[in-house]
């Protein structure tokens, strides 16, 4: 039995055909009794907020469901009601969403449809249909970490438990971690594939757990393409966004997201996170993407530009330029701004600009450096680069080992030998 008044809108809402299994009010239970782990990293301040925001709320319905690709994991939405706020319903697109990602919903059929989006989940889309884009700086490659997820005998990789230790976010550790993160479909692809290469159903029927690891490598989907920024990309479960972890100029780790702008009802959630926690996520960023990104620091241009404040600190300036070049990758208008630093007097800054120019193929930047170079030896080196472009970098940025299968291929699809640091 309930000890509060059932809101007037309840009967009309539960009579609509919305794909939600509404509970009898006598069966409503406190939200804190229905905590489902997402598998994603979360900072302590957001864990505390999740606990705070659940207080007073009751689980009043579940569904509809989405299914993680190839795993058969059925993930149902969850609906909550707070008797202290009778004019609001709260939607978690998946029961594993923490409370700081719940969407405030007008308690009507139209409000529920808007919160879910139609259809639910969103259909898959090619890159051209993902019109939103954002890239953020995660940190230097060797400092970006994920929980260690050791394999367990007889346990599917998507049901494995994360350990207490954090490990460097290289290819193997990212792959194992992403498999337990319910915000993501567990199949990654490398930069050799520009579109999501995976079918919705595993070819030939049910996928044995071991094939979840074997098939992407067997089919060449994990490979990197020589000349492209090394990346690992996953599709998110609800918005069907594409979230990539990239390694620029060998050590600058970024997260890049292609997405369809989220429904208007979701944007208040991102606005609140930005305001309360001093973040700078795009307001139209899908919530399943945010559920993953929140586990890392997500630096934007405003954060990184501070490295350029003191032009007499060559190490800070050089590092800042490499980070900004990573964020600007693909935006030629912004990349042209790098020319403004070509006349910097310190060799270390100019060396970083030369590396940027080589890595991204910015011939204009090499030309600008040559125009302002006064050292004969350095000028000769720059002119040699302009006359004879060196081969693209074959650095194994994710420290992958595919048991003898190719890690990187050229534009013709032929294997390329790679190298890596210790």
C-alpha positions in Angstrom: 0.0 0.0 0.0 1.1 3.6 -0.6 0.9 6.3 2.1 0.6 9.1 -0.4 -1.9 10.3 -3.0 -1.6 8.6 -6.4 -1.3 11.5 -9.0 -4.3 12.2 -11.2 -2.3 11.6 -14.4 -1.4 8.0 -13.4 -4.5 6.2 -14.7 -4.5 7.9 -18.1 -0.8 7.4 -18.6 -0.8 3.7 -17.7 -3.7 3.2 -20.2 -1.7 4.4 -23.1 0.2 1.9 -25.4 3.8 3.0 -24.8 5.7 -0.2 -24.4 6.1 0.4 -20.6 5.2 -2.2 -18.0 3.7 0.1 -15.4 3.7 -1.4 -11.8 0.7 -1.4 -9.6 1.1 1.4 -7.0 1.1 -1.3 -4.3 4.3 -2.7 -5.9 6.2 0.6 -6.2 9.6 0.3 -4.5 12.3 2.8 -3.5 14.8 3.5 -6.3 17.8 2.7 -4.1 16.6 -0.9 -4.0 17.0 -1.1 -7.8 20.6 -0.1 -8.4 22.0 -1.8 -11.5 25.7 -1.4 -12.3 26.5 0.2 -15.7 30.1 -1.1 -15.7 31.3 2.4 -16.5 33.8 4.3 -14.5 32.3 7.1 -12.4 34.0 9.7 -10.2 33.2 9.8 -6.5 31.3 13.1 -6.7 28.9 11.6 -9.3 28.5 8.4 -7.2 27.5 10.6 -4.2 25.1 12.5 -6.5 23.5 9.3 -7.7 22.8 8.3 -4.1 21.4 11.7 -3.3 19.1 11.9 -6.3 17.6 8.5 -5.7 16.3 9.5 -2.3 12.5 9.7 -2.3 12.0 8.3 -5.7 10.1 5.1 -6.4 10.4 2.7 -9.3 7.0 2.7 -11.0 7.6 1.0 -14.4 10.1 -0.7 -16.7 10.5 -0.9 -20.4 10.8 -0.8 -23.3 14.0 -2.8 -23.9 17.0 -2.6 -26.1 19.5 -5.5 -26.7 23.3 -5.2 -26.7 24.6 -6.4 -30.0 25.5 -10.1 -30.1 25.3 -10.6 -26.3 21.5 -11.1 -25.9 21.6 -8.8 -22.9 18.2 -7.2 -22.6 18.3 -3.7 -21.1 15.0 -2.3 -20.0 14.3 1.4 -19.4 13.2 2.4 -15.9 10.6 5.0 -14.7 10.6 6.7 -11.3 8.2 9.0 -9.4 8.8 11.2 -6.4 5.7 11.9 -4.3 7.4 15.3 -3.4 7.3 16.3 -7.1 4.0 14.9 -8.3 4.1 16.7 -11.6 7.3 15.0 -12.8 8.1 11.5 -14.0 11.8 10.4 -14.3 13.1 8.3 -17.1 16.2 6.2 -17.1 16.6 5.0 -20.7 18.3 1.9 -19.2 17.9 0.6 -15.6 21.7 0.9 -15.3 21.7 4.7 -15.9 22.8 6.5 -12.7 20.3 9.0 -11.3 22.3 12.0 -12.6 21.4 10.9 -16.1 17.7 10.5 -15.4 15.4 12.6 -17.7 12.6 14.7 -16.1 9.5 13.9 -18.1 6.1 15.5 -18.4 3.8 12.6 -17.1 1.9 12.2 -20.4 2.0 9.9 -23.3 3.6 12.6 -25.4 6.2 13.3 -22.7 7.1 9.6 -22.5 7.5 9.3 -26.2 9.7 12.4 -26.3 11.9 11.1 -23.5 12.4 7.7 -25.3 12.6 9.0 -28.8 10.9 7.2 -31.7 11.9 4.5 -32.5 13.5 3.3 -29.3 16.4 2.7 -29.4 17.4 4.9 -32.3 18.2 3.1 -35.6 21.8 2.6 -36.7 23.2 5.4 -38.9 26.1 5.9 -41.2 28.7 8.6 -40.3 27.0 11.1 -42.7 23.8 10.8 -40.6 25.6 11.5 -37.4 25.7 15.3 -37.7 26.9 16.2 -34.2 30.6 16.0 -33.4 32.8 16.7 -30.4 36.3 15.8 -29.5 37.9 16.2 -26.0 41.4 15.7 -24.5 41.6 12.7 -22.1 45.3 13.0 -21.2 48.6 11.7 -22.3 48.4 8.1 -23.6 50.3 6.5 -20.7 48.3 8.4 -18.1 44.8 7.5 -19.3 43.5 4.5 -17.4 40.5 2.1 -17.2 39.7 -0.6 -14.6 41.4 -3.9 -15.2 38.9 -6.6 -16.3 40.6 -9.9 -16.0 39.0 -12.8 -18.0 37.2 -15.4 -15.9 37.0 -19.0 -16.9 33.5 -19.9 -18.1 32.2 -16.3 -17.8 31.2 -14.4 -20.9 33.4 -11.3 -21.3 30.4 -8.9 -21.0 29.6 -10.4 -17.6 33.2 -10.3 -16.2 33.8 -8.2 -13.1 36.2 -5.2 -13.0 39.0 -5.4 -10.5 40.1 -2.7 -8.2 43.3 -1.9 -10.1 43.5 0.7 -12.9 45.6 -0.1 -16.0 46.8 1.9 -18.9 44.1 2.3 -21.6 45.7 0.4 -24.4 43.9 -1.7 -27.0 43.5 -4.9 -24.9 42.4 -3.2 -21.7 40.0 -0.9 -23.5 38.5 -3.8 -25.3 37.9 -5.8 -22.1 36.6 -2.7 -20.3 34.2 -1.7 -23.0 32.6 -5.2 -23.1 31.3 -4.7 -19.5 30.1 -1.1 -20.1 26.4 -1.4 -20.9 26.3 2.1 -22.5 28.3 0.5 -25.4 27.8 -2.3 -27.8 30.9 -4.4 -27.2 32.4 -4.7 -30.7 35.2 -2.1 -31.4 36.6 -1.2 -34.8 39.8 0.4 -35.8 40.6 3.2 -38.2 40.8 0.8 -41.1 37.0 0.9 -41.0 35.3 4.2 -41.3 31.8 2.8 -40.9 30.5 0.4 -38.3 31.3 -3.0 -39.9 29.2 -5.2 -37.7 25.7 -6.7 -38.4 23.0 -6.6 -35.8 23.0 -10.4 -35.5 26.0 -12.6 -35.4 26.5 -14.3 -38.7 25.2 -17.9 -38.6 23.3 -17.6 -35.3 24.3 -17.2 -31.6 27.8 -16.0 -30.9 29.8 -18.1 -28.5 31.5 -15.8 -26.0 35.0 -16.5 -27.4 33.9 -15.4 -30.9 33.2 -11.9 -29.5 37.0 -11.6 -29.2 37.9 -13.6 -32.2 35.6 -12.3 -34.9 36.7 -8.7 -35.0 40.3 -9.7 -35.4 39.5 -12.5 -37.9 37.5 -10.2 -40.1 40.1 -7.4 -39.9 37.8 -4.9 -38.1 40.3 -4.1 -35.4 43.1 -3.0 -37.8 44.4 0.5 -38.1 44.9 2.3 -41.4 48.3 3.7 -42.1 48.1 7.5 -42.4 44.9 7.8 -40.3 44.8 8.8 -36.6 44.8 5.5 -34.6 41.5 4.9 -33.1 39.1 2.4 -31.5 35.4 3.0 -32.0 32.3 1.7 -30.3 28.6 2.2 -31.0 26.5 3.3 -28.1 23.4 1.2 -27.2 20.6 3.8 -27.3 21.5 6.8 -29.4 23.7 4.7 -31.8 26.4 7.3 -31.6 30.0 6.4 -32.4 32.5 7.0 -29.6 36.2 6.8 -30.5 39.3 6.7 -28.4 42.1 8.2 -30.5 45.9 8.6 -30.1 47.3 11.7 -31.8 51.0 12.4 -32.4 51.8 9.1 -30.6 50.8 10.3 -27.1 47.8 12.7 -27.1 44.7 10.6 -26.1 41.3 12.0 -27.1 37.7 10.9 -27.2 35.8 11.8 -30.3 32.0 11.4 -30.7 29.8 11.4 -33.8 26.2 11.6 -32.8 22.7 12.7 -33.7 21.6 15.6 -31.4 19.6 14.3 -28.5 15.9 15.0 -27.9 15.2 18.3 -26.4 13.9 16.6 -23.2 17.4 15.2 -22.5 19.3 18.5 -22.8 18.3 19.8 -19.4 20.2 16.8 -17.9 23.4 17.9 -19.7 22.9 21.6 -18.8 22.5 20.7 -15.2 25.7 18.6 -15.2 27.6 21.4 -16.9 26.4 24.0 -14.4 26.7 21.9 -11.2 30.1 20.2 -12.1 31.7 22.9 -14.3 31.8 20.7 -17.3 31.6 21.8 -21.0 29.8 19.0 -22.8 27.6 20.0 -25.7 24.0 20.3 -24.5 22.8 18.0 -27.3 25.2 15.2 -26.4 23.4 11.9 -26.0 23.2 10.6 -22.5 24.7 7.1 -23.2 27.8 8.9 -24.5 27.9 11.0 -21.4 27.7 7.9 -19.2 31.0 6.7 -20.7 32.8 10.0 -20.9 32.1 11.0 -17.3 34.6 8.4 -16.2 37.5 10.5 -17.7 38.5 14.1 -17.6 37.2 15.6 -20.8 39.3 18.6 -21.7 38.1 21.2 -24.2 39.9 23.9 -26.1 39.3 26.4 -23.4 41.2 24.2 -20.9 44.1 23.5 -23.2 44.6 27.0 -24.5 45.9 28.0 -21.1 49.2 26.2 -22.0 49.8 29.0 -24.6 49.4 31.8 -22.1 53.2 32.0 -21.4 55.0 32.0 -24.7 58.3 31.8 -22.8 57.5 28.3 -21.6 58.4 26.2 -24.6 57.4 22.8 -23.1 54.0 24.0 -22.2 53.5 25.7 -25.5 54.7 22.7 -27.5 52.4 20.4 -25.5 49.5 22.8 -25.8 49.9 23.0 -29.6 49.9 19.2 -30.0 46.8 18.9 -27.9 45.0 21.7 -29.8 46.1 20.2 -33.1 44.4 17.0 -32.0 41.2 18.7 -31.1 41.2 20.6 -34.4 41.9 17.6 -36.5 39.6 17.6 -39.5 38.8 21.3 -39.2 41.1 23.0 -41.7 40.1 26.5 -40.7 41.2 25.9 -37.1 44.3 24.0 -38.1 45.5 27.1 -40.1 45.8 28.9 -36.8 48.9 26.8 -36.1 50.8 29.0 -38.6 50.7 31.8 -36.0 53.3 29.9 -33.9 55.6 29.0 -36.8 57.9 31.9 -36.0 58.3 31.0 -32.4 62.0 31.4 -31.5 62.4 28.2 -29.4 63.5 25.0 -31.3 61.3 22.8 -29.1 58.1 24.6 -30.1 59.1 24.5 -33.8 59.9 20.8 -33.5 56.5 20.1 -32.1 54.9 22.0 -35.0 57.0 20.0 -37.5 55.8 16.7 -35.9 52.2 18.0 -36.1 52.7 18.9 -39.8 54.2 15.4 -40.6 51.6 13.5 -38.6 48.5 15.2 -40.1 50.0 16.0 -43.6 49.8 19.7 -43.0 52.1 20.8 -45.9 51.1 24.4 -45.3 52.6 24.3 -41.8 55.9 22.9 -43.1 56.0 25.7 -45.6 55.3 28.3 -42.9 58.1 26.8 -40.7 60.5 26.9 -43.7 59.7 30.6 -44.4 60.5 31.6 -40.8 63.5 29.3 -40.2 66.9 31.0 -39.8 69.1 28.0 -38.9 70.6 26.5 -42.2 70.5 22.9 -41.0 66.9 23.1 -39.8 65.9 24.8 -43.0 67.5 22.0 -45.0 65.6 19.4 -43.0 62.3 21.2 -43.6 62.9 21.6 -47.3 63.8 17.8 -47.5 60.4 17.1 -45.8 58.7 19.3 -48.4 60.5 17.7 -51.3 60.3 14.1 -50.2 57.4 13.4 -47.9 58.3 10.7 -45.4 56.2 7.6 -45.0 53.3 7.9 -42.6 53.9 6.9 -39.0 53.4 3.1 -38.4 53.3 3.5 -34.6 51.3 0.8 -32.8 49.5 3.3 -30.6 47.3 0.8 -28.8 50.0 -1.8 -28.2 47.8 -4.4 -30.0 48.9 -8.0 -30.6 46.6 -10.0 -32.8 48.5 -13.2 -32.6 50.2 -12.7 -35.9 47.3 -11.1 -37.7 47.9 -7.7 -39.3 47.7 -4.7 -36.9 47.9 -2.0 -39.6 47.2 -1.9 -43.4 48.0 0.6 -46.1 45.4 2.1 -48.5 45.5 -1.0 -50.6 44.8 -3.2 -47.7 48.3 -4.7 -47.5 49.8 -5.4 -44.1 52.3 -2.8 -42.7 54.9 -3.5 -40.2 54.4 -1.5 -37.0 56.6 -0.4 -34.1 55.9 0.6 -30.6 57.6 2.1 -27.5 58.6 0.0 -24.5 
